[in-house]
């Protein structure tokens, strides 16, 4: 399991956007996001650069 810091999420809709973006990556087995904690959690063998890029493509700032 990998936890990524995500800036810019302000509601559960944002959590859904991040989770959906991560779910599009083939190596992601499961993903969740928490706007209050400002994090996203990914399980699987996804490349961290791809995870960060997917979150940023969804409109949020991400860092490991």
CHARMM internal coordinates of N, CA and C (Angstrom, degrees):
IC EDIT
DIST 1 N 1 CA 1.4523
DIST 1 CA 1 C 1.5317
ANGL 1 N 1 CA 1 C 108.44
DIST 1 C 2 N 1.3152
ANGL 1 CA 1 C 2 N 114.81
DIHE 1 N 1 CA 1 C 2 N 137.15
DIST 2 N 2 CA 1.4600
ANGL 1 C 2 N 2 CA 121.81
DIHE 1 CA 1 C 2 N 2 CA -179.95
DIST 2 CA 2 C 1.5160
ANGL 2 N 2 CA 2 C 109.17
DIHE 1 C 2 N 2 CA 2 C -124.73
DIST 2 C 3 N 1.3170
ANGL 2 CA 2 C 3 N 116.60
DIHE 2 N 2 CA 2 C 3 N 135.34
DIST 3 N 3 CA 1.4593
ANGL 2 C 3 N 3 CA 121.78
DIHE 2 CA 2 C 3 N 3 CA 177.65
DIST 3 CA 3 C 1.5247
ANGL 3 N 3 CA 3 C 108.85
DIHE 2 C 3 N 3 CA 3 C -110.14
DIST 3 C 4 N 1.3264
ANGL 3 CA 3 C 4 N 114.63
DIHE 3 N 3 CA 3 C 4 N 130.90
DIST 4 N 4 CA 1.4606
ANGL 3 C 4 N 4 CA 122.38
DIHE 3 CA 3 C 4 N 4 CA -178.86
DIST 4 CA 4 C 1.5274
ANGL 4 N 4 CA 4 C 108.06
DIHE 3 C 4 N 4 CA 4 C -115.38
DIST 4 C 5 N 1.3298
ANGL 4 CA 4 C 5 N 117.40
DIHE 4 N 4 CA 4 C 5 N 136.87
DIST 5 N 5 CA 1.4654
ANGL 4 C 5 N 5 CA 120.99
DIHE 4 CA 4 C 5 N 5 CA 173.39
DIST 5 CA 5 C 1.5276
ANGL 5 N 5 CA 5 C 108.56
DIHE 4 C 5 N 5 CA 5 C -78.27
DIST 5 C 6 N 1.3380
ANGL 5 CA 5 C 6 N 115.91
DIHE 5 N 5 CA 5 C 6 N 131.32
DIST 6 N 6 CA 1.4617
ANGL 5 C 6 N 6 CA 121.05
DIHE 5 CA 5 C 6 N 6 CA -178.60
DIST 6 CA 6 C 1.5231
ANGL 6 N 6 CA 6 C 108.92
DIHE 5 C 6 N 6 CA 6 C -127.91
DIST 6 C 7 N 1.3272
ANGL 6 CA 6 C 7 N 116.25
DIHE 6 N 6 CA 6 C 7 N 123.76
DIST 7 N 7 CA 1.4616
ANGL 6 C 7 N 7 CA 121.76
DIHE 6 CA 6 C 7 N 7 CA 176.38
DIST 7 CA 7 C 1.5205
ANGL 7 N 7 CA 7 C 109.14
DIHE 6 C 7 N 7 CA 7 C -104.36
DIST 7 C 8 N 1.3269
ANGL 7 CA 7 C 8 N 116.05
DIHE 7 N 7 CA 7 C 8 N 143.54
DIST 8 N 8 CA 1.4549
ANGL 7 C 8 N 8 CA 120.61
DIHE 7 CA 7 C 8 N 8 CA 174.63
DIST 8 CA 8 C 1.5134
ANGL 8 N 8 CA 8 C 114.35
DIHE 7 C 8 N 8 CA 8 C 108.29
DIST 8 C 9 N 1.3384
ANGL 8 CA 8 C 9 N 118.20
DIHE 8 N 8 CA 8 C 9 N -8.18
DIST 9 N 9 CA 1.4673
ANGL 8 C 9 N 9 CA 119.72
DIHE 8 CA 8 C 9 N 9 CA 176.82
DIST 9 CA 9 C 1.5287
ANGL 9 N 9 CA 9 C 108.56
DIHE 8 C 9 N 9 CA 9 C -81.23
DIST 9 C 10 N 1.3338
ANGL 9 CA 9 C 10 N 116.32
DIHE 9 N 9 CA 9 C 10 N 132.92
DIST 10 N 10 CA 1.4621
ANGL 9 C 10 N 10 CA 119.29
DIHE 9 CA 9 C 10 N 10 CA -178.92
DIST 10 CA 10 C 1.5247
ANGL 10 N 10 CA 10 C 113.49
DIHE 9 C 10 N 10 CA 10 C -128.69
DIST 10 C 11 N 1.3405
ANGL 10 CA 10 C 11 N 117.73
DIHE 10 N 10 CA 10 C 11 N -1.51
DIST 11 N 11 CA 1.4645
ANGL 10 C 11 N 11 CA 119.68
DIHE 10 CA 10 C 11 N 11 CA -176.70
DIST 11 CA 11 C 1.5237
ANGL 11 N 11 CA 11 C 110.46
DIHE 10 C 11 N 11 CA 11 C -159.82
DIST 11 C 12 N 1.3142
ANGL 11 CA 11 C 12 N 116.05
DIHE 11 N 11 CA 11 C 12 N 177.21
DIST 12 N 12 CA 1.4613
ANGL 11 C 12 N 12 CA 119.72
DIHE 11 CA 11 C 12 N 12 CA 179.04
DIST 12 CA 12 C 1.5227
ANGL 12 N 12 CA 12 C 111.60
DIHE 11 C 12 N 12 CA 12 C -68.32
DIST 12 C 13 N 1.3151
ANGL 12 CA 12 C 13 N 117.34
DIHE 12 N 12 CA 12 C 13 N -27.07
DIST 13 N 13 CA 1.4644
ANGL 12 C 13 N 13 CA 120.22
DIHE 12 CA 12 C 13 N 13 CA 174.82
DIST 13 CA 13 C 1.5167
ANGL 13 N 13 CA 13 C 111.23
DIHE 12 C 13 N 13 CA 13 C -62.71
DIST 13 C 14 N 1.3226
ANGL 13 CA 13 C 14 N 116.27
DIHE 13 N 13 CA 13 C 14 N -38.28
DIST 14 N 14 CA 1.4594
ANGL 13 C 14 N 14 CA 120.81
DIHE 13 CA 13 C 14 N 14 CA 176.35
DIST 14 CA 14 C 1.5285
ANGL 14 N 14 CA 14 C 110.06
DIHE 13 C 14 N 14 CA 14 C -64.87
DIST 14 C 15 N 1.3281
ANGL 14 CA 14 C 15 N 115.96
DIHE 14 N 14 CA 14 C 15 N -41.56
DIST 15 N 15 CA 1.4604
ANGL 14 C 15 N 15 CA 119.87
DIHE 14 CA 14 C 15 N 15 CA 176.80
DIST 15 CA 15 C 1.5242
ANGL 15 N 15 CA 15 C 110.24
DIHE 14 C 15 N 15 CA 15 C -57.64
DIST 15 C 16 N 1.3321
ANGL 15 CA 15 C 16 N 116.50
DIHE 15 N 15 CA 15 C 16 N -44.00
DIST 16 N 16 CA 1.4667
ANGL 15 C 16 N 16 CA 121.07
DIHE 15 CA 15 C 16 N 16 CA 179.04
DIST 16 CA 16 C 1.5276
ANGL 16 N 16 CA 16 C 110.98
DIHE 15 C 16 N 16 CA 16 C -62.35
DIST 16 C 17 N 1.3210
ANGL 16 CA 16 C 17 N 117.53
DIHE 16 N 16 CA 16 C 17 N -41.09
DIST 17 N 17 CA 1.4685
ANGL 16 C 17 N 17 CA 121.15
DIHE 16 CA 16 C 17 N 17 CA 179.16
DIST 17 CA 17 C 1.5240
ANGL 17 N 17 CA 17 C 111.09
DIHE 16 C 17 N 17 CA 17 C -60.60
DIST 17 C 18 N 1.3230
ANGL 17 CA 17 C 18 N 116.12
DIHE 17 N 17 CA 17 C 18 N -45.16
DIST 18 N 18 CA 1.4654
ANGL 17 C 18 N 18 CA 120.39
DIHE 17 CA 17 C 18 N 18 CA -179.61
DIST 18 CA 18 C 1.5241
ANGL 18 N 18 CA 18 C 110.35
DIHE 17 C 18 N 18 CA 18 C -67.68
DIST 18 C 19 N 1.3122
ANGL 18 CA 18 C 19 N 116.94
DIHE 18 N 18 CA 18 C 19 N -44.97
DIST 19 N 19 CA 1.4685
ANGL 18 C 19 N 19 CA 120.94
DIHE 18 CA 18 C 19 N 19 CA -179.97
DIST 19 CA 19 C 1.5225
ANGL 19 N 19 CA 19 C 111.01
DIHE 18 C 19 N 19 CA 19 C -61.34
DIST 19 C 20 N 1.3292
ANGL 19 CA 19 C 20 N 116.67
DIHE 19 N 19 CA 19 C 20 N -43.20
DIST 20 N 20 CA 1.4661
ANGL 19 C 20 N 20 CA 120.69
DIHE 19 CA 19 C 20 N 20 CA 178.70
DIST 20 CA 20 C 1.5276
ANGL 20 N 20 CA 20 C 111.16
DIHE 19 C 20 N 20 CA 20 C -63.27
DIST 20 C 21 N 1.3287
ANGL 20 CA 20 C 21 N 117.02
DIHE 20 N 20 CA 20 C 21 N -42.62
DIST 21 N 21 CA 1.4615
ANGL 20 C 21 N 21 CA 120.88
DIHE 20 CA 20 C 21 N 21 CA 179.64
DIST 21 CA 21 C 1.5232
ANGL 21 N 21 CA 21 C 110.82
DIHE 20 C 21 N 21 CA 21 C -62.28
DIST 21 C 22 N 1.3091
ANGL 21 CA 21 C 22 N 116.52
DIHE 21 N 21 CA 21 C 22 N -42.12
DIST 22 N 22 CA 1.4617
ANGL 21 C 22 N 22 CA 120.25
DIHE 21 CA 21 C 22 N 22 CA 179.95
DIST 22 CA 22 C 1.5209
ANGL 22 N 22 CA 22 C 111.24
DIHE 21 C 22 N 22 CA 22 C -69.78
DIST 22 C 23 N 1.3123
ANGL 22 CA 22 C 23 N 116.77
DIHE 22 N 22 CA 22 C 23 N -34.52
DIST 23 N 23 CA 1.4583
ANGL 22 C 23 N 23 CA 121.35
DIHE 22 CA 22 C 23 N 23 CA 179.39
DIST 23 CA 23 C 1.5191
ANGL 23 N 23 CA 23 C 113.30
DIHE 22 C 23 N 23 CA 23 C -65.07
DIST 23 C 24 N 1.3370
ANGL 23 CA 23 C 24 N 117.12
DIHE 23 N 23 CA 23 C 24 N -18.89
DIST 24 N 24 CA 1.4582
ANGL 23 C 24 N 24 CA 121.44
DIHE 23 CA 23 C 24 N 24 CA 177.92
DIST 24 CA 24 C 1.5294
ANGL 24 N 24 CA 24 C 112.26
DIHE 23 C 24 N 24 CA 24 C -75.51
DIST 24 C 25 N 1.3301
ANGL 24 CA 24 C 25 N 117.28
DIHE 24 N 24 CA 24 C 25 N -17.73
DIST 25 N 25 CA 1.4622
ANGL 24 C 25 N 25 CA 120.36
DIHE 24 CA 24 C 25 N 25 CA 179.46
DIST 25 CA 25 C 1.5273
ANGL 25 N 25 CA 25 C 109.50
DIHE 24 C 25 N 25 CA 25 C -77.75
DIST 25 C 26 N 1.3192
ANGL 25 CA 25 C 26 N 117.73
DIHE 25 N 25 CA 25 C 26 N 127.73
DIST 26 N 26 CA 1.4646
ANGL 25 C 26 N 26 CA 120.30
DIHE 25 CA 25 C 26 N 26 CA -174.40
DIST 26 CA 26 C 1.5276
ANGL 26 N 26 CA 26 C 114.67
DIHE 25 C 26 N 26 CA 26 C -63.92
DIST 26 C 27 N 1.3169
ANGL 26 CA 26 C 27 N 117.93
DIHE 26 N 26 CA 26 C 27 N -26.37
DIST 27 N 27 CA 1.4630
ANGL 26 C 27 N 27 CA 120.59
DIHE 26 CA 26 C 27 N 27 CA -177.76
DIST 27 CA 27 C 1.5299
ANGL 27 N 27 CA 27 C 113.23
DIHE 26 C 27 N 27 CA 27 C -85.16
DIST 27 C 28 N 1.3331
ANGL 27 CA 27 C 28 N 117.37
DIHE 27 N 27 CA 27 C 28 N -6.78
DIST 28 N 28 CA 1.4637
ANGL 27 C 28 N 28 CA 121.11
DIHE 27 CA 27 C 28 N 28 CA -178.26
DIST 28 CA 28 C 1.5167
ANGL 28 N 28 CA 28 C 109.25
DIHE 27 C 28 N 28 CA 28 C -85.08
DIST 28 C 29 N 1.3443
ANGL 28 CA 28 C 29 N 115.83
DIHE 28 N 28 CA 28 C 29 N 119.31
DIST 29 N 29 CA 1.4531
ANGL 28 C 29 N 29 CA 121.00
DIHE 28 CA 28 C 29 N 29 CA 177.77
DIST 29 CA 29 C 1.5269
ANGL 29 N 29 CA 29 C 110.86
DIHE 28 C 29 N 29 CA 29 C -81.66
DIST 29 C 30 N 1.3247
ANGL 29 CA 29 C 30 N 116.32
DIHE 29 N 29 CA 29 C 30 N -39.87
DIST 30 N 30 CA 1.4627
ANGL 29 C 30 N 30 CA 121.52
DIHE 29 CA 29 C 30 N 30 CA 175.13
DIST 30 CA 30 C 1.5176
ANGL 30 N 30 CA 30 C 108.83
DIHE 29 C 30 N 30 CA 30 C -156.28
DIST 30 C 31 N 1.3277
ANGL 30 CA 30 C 31 N 115.09
DIHE 30 N 30 CA 30 C 31 N 156.28
DIST 31 N 31 CA 1.4661
ANGL 30 C 31 N 31 CA 120.46
DIHE 30 CA 30 C 31 N 31 CA -179.63
DIST 31 CA 31 C 1.5172
ANGL 31 N 31 CA 31 C 109.02
DIHE 30 C 31 N 31 CA 31 C -147.83
DIST 31 C 32 N 1.3155
ANGL 31 CA 31 C 32 N 115.23
DIHE 31 N 31 CA 31 C 32 N 149.42
DIST 32 N 32 CA 1.4621
ANGL 31 C 32 N 32 CA 120.98
DIHE 31 CA 31 C 32 N 32 CA 174.36
DIST 32 CA 32 C 1.5235
ANGL 32 N 32 CA 32 C 107.85
DIHE 31 C 32 N 32 CA 32 C -146.19
DIST 32 C 33 N 1.3152
ANGL 32 CA 32 C 33 N 115.28
DIHE 32 N 32 CA 32 C 33 N 160.77
DIST 33 N 33 CA 1.4616
ANGL 32 C 33 N 33 CA 120.99
DIHE 32 CA 32 C 33 N 33 CA 178.67
DIST 33 CA 33 C 1.5169
ANGL 33 N 33 CA 33 C 109.20
DIHE 32 C 33 N 33 CA 33 C -138.90
DIST 33 C 34 N 1.3168
ANGL 33 CA 33 C 34 N 115.82
DIHE 33 N 33 CA 33 C 34 N 150.95
DIST 34 N 34 CA 1.4658
ANGL 33 C 34 N 34 CA 122.20
DIHE 33 CA 33 C 34 N 34 CA -180.00
DIST 34 CA 34 C 1.5261
ANGL 34 N 34 CA 34 C 107.72
DIHE 33 C 34 N 34 CA 34 C -134.85
DIST 34 C 35 N 1.3411
ANGL 34 CA 34 C 35 N 115.93
DIHE 34 N 34 CA 34 C 35 N 106.76
DIST 35 N 35 CA 1.4676
ANGL 34 C 35 N 35 CA 118.09
DIHE 34 CA 34 C 35 N 35 CA -176.58
DIST 35 CA 35 C 1.5208
ANGL 35 N 35 CA 35 C 112.39
DIHE 34 C 35 N 35 CA 35 C -68.61
DIST 35 C 36 N 1.3289
ANGL 35 CA 35 C 36 N 117.99
DIHE 35 N 35 CA 35 C 36 N -29.43
DIST 36 N 36 CA 1.4620
ANGL 35 C 36 N 36 CA 119.92
DIHE 35 CA 35 C 36 N 36 CA 179.99
DIST 36 CA 36 C 1.5266
ANGL 36 N 36 CA 36 C 111.56
DIHE 35 C 36 N 36 CA 36 C -70.31
DIST 36 C 37 N 1.3272
ANGL 36 CA 36 C 37 N 116.54
DIHE 36 N 36 CA 36 C 37 N -37.33
DIST 37 N 37 CA 1.4683
ANGL 36 C 37 N 37 CA 120.86
DIHE 36 CA 36 C 37 N 37 CA 178.76
DIST 37 CA 37 C 1.5245
ANGL 37 N 37 CA 37 C 111.20
DIHE 36 C 37 N 37 CA 37 C -84.98
DIST 37 C 38 N 1.3405
ANGL 37 CA 37 C 38 N 116.82
DIHE 37 N 37 CA 37 C 38 N -19.90
DIST 38 N 38 CA 1.4553
ANGL 37 C 38 N 38 CA 120.68
DIHE 37 CA 37 C 38 N 38 CA -178.22
DIST 38 CA 38 C 1.5137
ANGL 38 N 38 CA 38 C 112.50
DIHE 37 C 38 N 38 CA 38 C 71.81
DIST 38 C 39 N 1.3365
ANGL 38 CA 38 C 39 N 115.45
DIHE 38 N 38 CA 38 C 39 N 37.95
DIST 39 N 39 CA 1.4605
ANGL 38 C 39 N 39 CA 119.50
DIHE 38 CA 38 C 39 N 39 CA -178.18
DIST 39 CA 39 C 1.5224
ANGL 39 N 39 CA 39 C 111.48
DIHE 38 C 39 N 39 CA 39 C -135.32
DIST 39 C 40 N 1.3215
ANGL 39 CA 39 C 40 N 114.09
DIHE 39 N 39 CA 39 C 40 N 159.98
DIST 40 N 40 CA 1.4581
ANGL 39 C 40 N 40 CA 122.42
DIHE 39 CA 39 C 40 N 40 CA 169.27
DIST 40 CA 40 C 1.5235
ANGL 40 N 40 CA 40 C 106.61
DIHE 39 C 40 N 40 CA 40 C -129.61
DIST 40 C 41 N 1.3180
ANGL 40 CA 40 C 41 N 115.96
DIHE 40 N 40 CA 40 C 41 N 142.39
DIST 41 N 41 CA 1.4512
ANGL 40 C 41 N 41 CA 121.62
DIHE 40 CA 40 C 41 N 41 CA -179.59
DIST 41 CA 41 C 1.5195
ANGL 41 N 41 CA 41 C 108.84
DIHE 40 C 41 N 41 CA 41 C -118.46
DIST 41 C 42 N 1.3278
ANGL 41 CA 41 C 42 N 115.87
DIHE 41 N 41 CA 41 C 42 N 133.83
DIST 42 N 42 CA 1.4555
ANGL 41 C 42 N 42 CA 121.84
DIHE 41 CA 41 C 42 N 42 CA -177.03
DIST 42 CA 42 C 1.5214
ANGL 42 N 42 CA 42 C 109.13
DIHE 41 C 42 N 42 CA 42 C -126.44
DIST 42 C 43 N 1.3242
ANGL 42 CA 42 C 43 N 115.49
DIHE 42 N 42 CA 42 C 43 N 133.66
DIST 43 N 43 CA 1.4607
ANGL 42 C 43 N 43 CA 120.53
DIHE 42 CA 42 C 43 N 43 CA 172.24
DIST 43 CA 43 C 1.5184
ANGL 43 N 43 CA 43 C 108.09
DIHE 42 C 43 N 43 CA 43 C -114.82
DIST 43 C 44 N 1.3245
ANGL 43 CA 43 C 44 N 115.75
DIHE 43 N 43 CA 43 C 44 N 138.00
DIST 44 N 44 CA 1.4536
ANGL 43 C 44 N 44 CA 121.42
DIHE 43 CA 43 C 44 N 44 CA -178.74
DIST 44 CA 44 C 1.5101
ANGL 44 N 44 CA 44 C 110.15
DIHE 43 C 44 N 44 CA 44 C 130.27
DIST 44 C 45 N 1.3254
ANGL 44 CA 44 C 45 N 115.40
DIHE 44 N 44 CA 44 C 45 N -171.00
DIST 45 N 45 CA 1.4650
ANGL 44 C 45 N 45 CA 121.62
DIHE 44 CA 44 C 45 N 45 CA -175.96
DIST 45 CA 45 C 1.5198
ANGL 45 N 45 CA 45 C 112.88
DIHE 44 C 45 N 45 CA 45 C -104.06
DIST 45 C 46 N 1.2912
ANGL 45 CA 45 C 46 N 117.42
DIHE 45 N 45 CA 45 C 46 N 31.33
DIST 46 N 46 CA 1.4633
ANGL 45 C 46 N 46 CA 121.04
DIHE 45 CA 45 C 46 N 46 CA -177.72
DIST 46 CA 46 C 1.5288
ANGL 46 N 46 CA 46 C 110.64
DIHE 45 C 46 N 46 CA 46 C -69.35
DIST 46 C 47 N 1.3208
ANGL 46 CA 46 C 47 N 115.14
DIHE 46 N 46 CA 46 C 47 N 141.84
DIST 47 N 47 CA 1.4522
ANGL 46 C 47 N 47 CA 121.98
DIHE 46 CA 46 C 47 N 47 CA 174.95
DIST 47 CA 47 C 1.5236
ANGL 47 N 47 CA 47 C 109.05
DIHE 46 C 47 N 47 CA 47 C -67.86
DIST 47 C 48 N 1.3188
ANGL 47 CA 47 C 48 N 117.10
DIHE 47 N 47 CA 47 C 48 N 132.12
DIST 48 N 48 CA 1.4709
ANGL 47 C 48 N 48 CA 120.24
DIHE 47 CA 47 C 48 N 48 CA -176.69
DIST 48 CA 48 C 1.5231
ANGL 48 N 48 CA 48 C 112.36
DIHE 47 C 48 N 48 CA 48 C -60.27
DIST 48 C 49 N 1.3174
ANGL 48 CA 48 C 49 N 117.43
DIHE 48 N 48 CA 48 C 49 N -36.91
DIST 49 N 49 CA 1.4637
ANGL 48 C 49 N 49 CA 119.82
DIHE 48 CA 48 C 49 N 49 CA 178.31
DIST 49 CA 49 C 1.5266
ANGL 49 N 49 CA 49 C 110.56
DIHE 48 C 49 N 49 CA 49 C -62.92
DIST 49 C 50 N 1.3352
ANGL 49 CA 49 C 50 N 117.11
DIHE 49 N 49 CA 49 C 50 N -38.02
DIST 50 N 50 CA 1.4626
ANGL 49 C 50 N 50 CA 121.07
DIHE 49 CA 49 C 50 N 50 CA 178.53
DIST 50 CA 50 C 1.5254
ANGL 50 N 50 CA 50 C 110.86
DIHE 49 C 50 N 50 CA 50 C -68.36
DIST 50 C 51 N 1.3250
ANGL 50 CA 50 C 51 N 116.67
DIHE 50 N 50 CA 50 C 51 N -36.97
DIST 51 N 51 CA 1.4699
ANGL 50 C 51 N 51 CA 121.26
DIHE 50 CA 50 C 51 N 51 CA 178.14
DIST 51 CA 51 C 1.5228
ANGL 51 N 51 CA 51 C 109.61
DIHE 50 C 51 N 51 CA 51 C -64.49
DIST 51 C 52 N 1.3222
ANGL 51 CA 51 C 52 N 116.56
DIHE 51 N 51 CA 51 C 52 N -49.13
DIST 52 N 52 CA 1.4670
ANGL 51 C 52 N 52 CA 120.94
DIHE 51 CA 51 C 52 N 52 CA 179.52
DIST 52 CA 52 C 1.5291
ANGL 52 N 52 CA 52 C 109.82
DIHE 51 C 52 N 52 CA 52 C -60.81
DIST 52 C 53 N 1.3209
ANGL 52 CA 52 C 53 N 117.49
DIHE 52 N 52 CA 52 C 53 N -43.83
DIST 53 N 53 CA 1.4603
ANGL 52 C 53 N 53 CA 121.04
DIHE 52 CA 52 C 53 N 53 CA -179.53
DIST 53 CA 53 C 1.5255
ANGL 53 N 53 CA 53 C 111.25
DIHE 52 C 53 N 53 CA 53 C -62.56
DIST 53 C 54 N 1.3247
ANGL 53 CA 53 C 54 N 117.90
DIHE 53 N 53 CA 53 C 54 N -40.56
DIST 54 N 54 CA 1.4678
ANGL 53 C 54 N 54 CA 121.06
DIHE 53 CA 53 C 54 N 54 CA 179.62
DIST 54 CA 54 C 1.5194
ANGL 54 N 54 CA 54 C 111.06
DIHE 53 C 54 N 54 CA 54 C -63.53
DIST 54 C 55 N 1.3239
ANGL 54 CA 54 C 55 N 116.66
DIHE 54 N 54 CA 54 C 55 N -41.33
DIST 55 N 55 CA 1.4685
ANGL 54 C 55 N 55 CA 120.38
DIHE 54 CA 54 C 55 N 55 CA 178.96
DIST 55 CA 55 C 1.5266
ANGL 55 N 55 CA 55 C 109.93
DIHE 54 C 55 N 55 CA 55 C -66.60
DIST 55 C 56 N 1.3209
ANGL 55 CA 55 C 56 N 116.95
DIHE 55 N 55 CA 55 C 56 N -43.22
DIST 56 N 56 CA 1.4622
ANGL 55 C 56 N 56 CA 120.24
DIHE 55 CA 55 C 56 N 56 CA -179.99
DIST 56 CA 56 C 1.5261
ANGL 56 N 56 CA 56 C 111.50
DIHE 55 C 56 N 56 CA 56 C -67.29
DIST 56 C 57 N 1.3367
ANGL 56 CA 56 C 57 N 117.23
DIHE 56 N 56 CA 56 C 57 N -35.90
DIST 57 N 57 CA 1.4621
ANGL 56 C 57 N 57 CA 120.55
DIHE 56 CA 56 C 57 N 57 CA 176.49
DIST 57 CA 57 C 1.5259
ANGL 57 N 57 CA 57 C 111.17
DIHE 56 C 57 N 57 CA 57 C -64.43
DIST 57 C 58 N 1.3362
ANGL 57 CA 57 C 58 N 116.14
DIHE 57 N 57 CA 57 C 58 N -27.01
DIST 58 N 58 CA 1.4749
ANGL 57 C 58 N 58 CA 120.71
DIHE 57 CA 57 C 58 N 58 CA 177.79
DIST 58 CA 58 C 1.5271
ANGL 58 N 58 CA 58 C 111.62
DIHE 57 C 58 N 58 CA 58 C -79.72
DIST 58 C 59 N 1.3484
ANGL 58 CA 58 C 59 N 116.83
DIHE 58 N 58 CA 58 C 59 N -6.09
DIST 59 N 59 CA 1.4727
ANGL 58 C 59 N 59 CA 120.00
DIHE 58 CA 58 C 59 N 59 CA 174.78
DIST 59 CA 59 C 1.5128
ANGL 59 N 59 CA 59 C 115.81
DIHE 58 C 59 N 59 CA 59 C 104.74
DIST 59 C 60 N 1.3112
ANGL 59 CA 59 C 60 N 117.21
DIHE 59 N 59 CA 59 C 60 N 16.77
DIST 60 N 60 CA 1.4656
ANGL 59 C 60 N 60 CA 120.91
DIHE 59 CA 59 C 60 N 60 CA -178.09
DIST 60 CA 60 C 1.5194
ANGL 60 N 60 CA 60 C 109.54
DIHE 59 C 60 N 60 CA 60 C -123.24
DIST 60 C 61 N 1.3182
ANGL 60 CA 60 C 61 N 116.69
DIHE 60 N 60 CA 60 C 61 N 162.11
DIST 61 N 61 CA 1.4499
ANGL 60 C 61 N 61 CA 122.35
DIHE 60 CA 60 C 61 N 61 CA 176.34
DIST 61 CA 61 C 1.5205
ANGL 61 N 61 CA 61 C 107.99
DIHE 60 C 61 N 61 CA 61 C -92.75
DIST 61 C 62 N 1.3283
ANGL 61 CA 61 C 62 N 116.87
DIHE 61 N 61 CA 61 C 62 N 135.69
DIST 62 N 62 CA 1.4576
ANGL 61 C 62 N 62 CA 120.57
DIHE 61 CA 61 C 62 N 62 CA -177.92
DIST 62 CA 62 C 1.5251
ANGL 62 N 62 CA 62 C 110.55
DIHE 61 C 62 N 62 CA 62 C -135.37
DIST 62 C 63 N 1.3377
ANGL 62 CA 62 C 63 N 115.49
DIHE 62 N 62 CA 62 C 63 N 146.93
DIST 63 N 63 CA 1.4571
ANGL 62 C 63 N 63 CA 120.84
DIHE 62 CA 62 C 63 N 63 CA 175.86
DIST 63 CA 63 C 1.5241
ANGL 63 N 63 CA 63 C 109.24
DIHE 62 C 63 N 63 CA 63 C -152.79
DIST 63 C 64 N 1.3139
ANGL 63 CA 63 C 64 N 114.60
DIHE 63 N 63 CA 63 C 64 N 153.02
DIST 64 N 64 CA 1.4709
ANGL 63 C 64 N 64 CA 119.66
DIHE 63 CA 63 C 64 N 64 CA -179.81
DIST 64 CA 64 C 1.4998
ANGL 64 N 64 CA 64 C 111.12
DIHE 63 C 64 N 64 CA 64 C -96.18
END
COOR INIT
IC SEED 1 N 1 CA 1 C
IC BUILD
